[in-house]
Amino acid sequence: MGRRPAQPLPQLLLFADPLERAGLTSWLEAADTSADPDGWGGCRVVVDSGELQGAPQLVLWCLGSLPEPQALDAESRRLLERWYPAPLLLLLPSKHPYGSDVLLQLPAQGLIEQADAETLRQAVTTLLAGGRVLAIAATRPGDDPGPSVPMGLGQWLLLSGLQQIDAELRLCLRLLDPPPVDLLPLLLLQGRVRELRLARRLLLWLWGPVSLAWSQPLHGPDRAPVAPTAPEGPDSGSPDARAPGVAITLRQRTAEGLWEALRGRLTAAAAACPSNNSGQLLALDGLHASRRSDLLLGLLEQFHRLRQRLLQDDPRGEQLERLWRELQPELRQQALRHMAGSYVQLPMEGRLCPVAETLLHRSSLDADDLELPDPAAMLSPLLQARPLLVDGRLVAPDEPQAVLYLELLLSNWLVRSAELISAEVLAACAEWPELRRYLLRPELLATRNLERLRNQLNAQQRWTSWFERPIHLYESRRPLFRLGDGAIDCVDLTEPRDAELRQLGWVQQAVTLALEARDALGPQLRSLLKRLGDLLVVLLTQVLGRAIGLVGRGIVQGMGRSLNR
């Protein structure tokens, strides 16, 4: 029996400085001698286009000298046009001047910062198989933030006030870790922490917007989000505006490959027991950390099954949106069953009751979340691999910006769905004390703590519905939850919401009218105050000042005549 002919090695065209060329060649040409049958088999590296045997399967560009962003984008496009259809892989050094917005818009199929041998080989394998690779590190503190902008009075008052609150809050948290033994100092410190948090919210309301606030929150002994430590840049609605680091690998540039990449990233984020860094109270915080992860993972698994069902039915347009909304209650029920356990039983009023069935019987999971965006923007790329609109540009779903945007939409749906289920679980635990040990945090075993949390959630919901949501609609902002980096944070997405604005009740419309009146009367009021200030200056200097001067001169002259006598 004859031996099968060996497969030809893939041919790579390498552009790099001579010092880096030898190291990259040794990494790529050396075969992996491990026992893994699917290990790296090596490739043929060509550094001169005249030595090519046919067309290259991959173009590798290692940046030694760092060109300007426009030149980098133009040169990348020229390489892609010259060696089409070979993909382009860019290797960046650890210190480079490019921001994440520039790197995400490059046309290269692969982009790696500070690559090692294993990362480079995996990236080459993925690109040769038709996928995409993106791995850029977080922004370093020593990077140049760009030209400074003059700071106005409101921004200066906001930043200086937040710095003072942050310093005082750090001191109080250090004194609370560990908590004082005496009751009076403990109550005083806890009251001071609550006072500082309310002062911070008032300061943001007076001198906002919130984009001038901070990004990294502190965590006190109760792990509640408090004053952050570093200023964040303005959020223009881009889903990646505050992403600290991006690592995306698409095995296939299809809808299936896109979903598998998103599913892997969100599964890792949900399994890490994410904490709450959103700046608002969540019902999800009341669940035990393991139950929180189970609920998020259950929702992600149910979305996977729902996606498979939609692929079989292949609905389009309004039919897709209608079917999505009809299946939401069933999806939430199955996620709740996954979190509670199908066979778990707990005592209730002297008899054992199944936890999952009892919770489903007592819960109402068919409510609509008005803050969820249009589901078509999330479902169409994941089902039919259609392009989507990101930052005013129509991009393919496998582009890095599109992947991050889809991840933001999907994580927002996960957190909001988990929030709705968690609220029902808290209500059931209030009537079923034995259930608290199984599902809730240890701090919520006490009835007072649980009821206080529920009351705070209800008050926050009413405040959001009456005041914050009309403001968001009027300002065309949509708050989205983002799941990642071990925490849940919040991102504001700018999009038109005029149709929702017209559907508000009279109380919410009064809030928007007050904002409109403030915007309309603000310039006139400032002009009036300025003219009153100018008039007051004239009165003080020209009238009252001269009168005081004349009186003083008369007194001096009278005293002089008295002395002469």
C-alpha positions, 0 to 999 in steps of 0.5 A: 500500500503506497504512502499518502503524499505529504500536504504542502506547507502553507506559504506566508509572506513576511514583512518585518525588520531584519532583527525580528525577521529571524525570530518570527521565521523560527517560530513559524517554520519549526513544527510542533513535536508534541503528541497532539496530532493537530499541533502546529505543523510549520509553514514556509516563510518567504521574506521576498516576493520574488521567492514566492511559489504561487500566491501566499496563503497569508501576509504577515506584517510586523510593525517595526517603525510605527506610521501615522494612523492614516498611513497604517490604514492606507498601507494595510488596504494596499497589502490586501489589494495586492495579495488578494485573497490572502488575509493580513495579520498585523503584529504590534509592539507592546508600546504603540501610539494607536488607540482602540478606536483606530485599531478596531477600524483597520481592515486587517483580518488579524491583529495581535499586540505583543505576540508570543510563539503560541499566540502567533501560531494559533492566530495563523492557524485560525486565519488560514482556516478562514477566521479572524483574530483580534487581541489588543491589550488595555490602555496603559496609564502612561499613554498620551491622552491627546491634546488637553481641552480647557476645563470649564467651571462646571467640569472643574467643580464636578471633578474637584468635588468628586476627588474630595468625596473619593478621598473621604470615602476611601478613609471611611472604608479603610476604617470600616475594614475591619468594622469597629467593635463599638456600635456608635463608631460603626453607625457614624461611619456607615452614615458618613458613607451613605452621606458621601454617596448621596453627595456624589449623586447630587453633584453629578445631577447638578454638574453632570453629564455622567460621562464626566464621572469615574470609571473604576468603582471602589468596593466597601465591606458590603461590596456596593459600588461607590466612588470611582478612582479615575476619570473616564472619557466621554461616551459617544455611544460607541460600544467599545469606548471604555473597553479595557482590552479586546481578545476576539477569535472567530473560527469561521466568518459566518453566523455560526462562527460569530455566535460561538465566539460570543457564546464563549466570551459571555460564558466566561464572563457569566461563570466568573460571578460578576459583581455590580459596577453599574452604579445602580441597585440590581435585584441580581445582587440579592442572589448568591454568587453561584446562583447568579452565575447559574442564572446567567448561564441558563439564559445563555443556554436558552438563547442558544436553543432559541437561536436553533429554533429560529434557524429552523423556522427562518422567520423574517421581519415582523414575524421574527420580532413577534416570535421572539417576544412570544418565546420570551416567557418560556425562555425565562421559565426554563432559565429559572428552572435551570437555576433552581434545579429541577429535582430540588425540594425544600420544606414549606409549611411542614411539607416538601415542595419542588423549588422550580415548580413552586417558583414558576407557579408564583412568578410572572415572567411575561412582562415586557422590558421597555428599555430593551432595544430592537431585537432585530439588530441582535438577531439578524447578524446571529441568524443570517450574518447580515451587516449592522449599523455601528457608529453610523457605518454599515459593517460586516458582522465579523468586523471587530466593532460589530462583534463588540456591539453584538456582545453589548446587545446580547449581554444587555439582554442577559442582565435585564432578563436575569434582573426580571427573574431575580425580582420574582425570586426575591418576592418568592423568598419573602414568603418562603423563608426556607428558600433564602438559604438556597438562593440568596446571599447570607446577608439577606437571611434576615427579614429586615434586610430582605424587605429593605432591599425590596423596598429600595428596588421598588423606589428605584424602579419608580424613580427610574420610570417617572424621571430618569427614563423620560430624561433618557428618551428626551436625550436619545440615550439608552442605558445598556448593561455590559457583562465582562471583566468580572463585573456588570457595568453600564454604557449609554448608547445614543440612538433616536427614541422619538417614538417612545417619547410620544408614548409617555404619560402626562407625568413623564411628559411634564419632566421632558417639558421641564427640561425643554423649558430649562434649555429654552430659558437657560440662555435668557436667564444667564444673559439677565444675570449677567446684565444684573451683575454689570448693573450691580458693578456700576452701582457699587463703583460709580454711585456707592463708591463715589458717595463713600469717597465724598463722605470720607473726604468730608470727614477728613477735611472736617478733622483737619479744620478741627486740628488746625483750631 
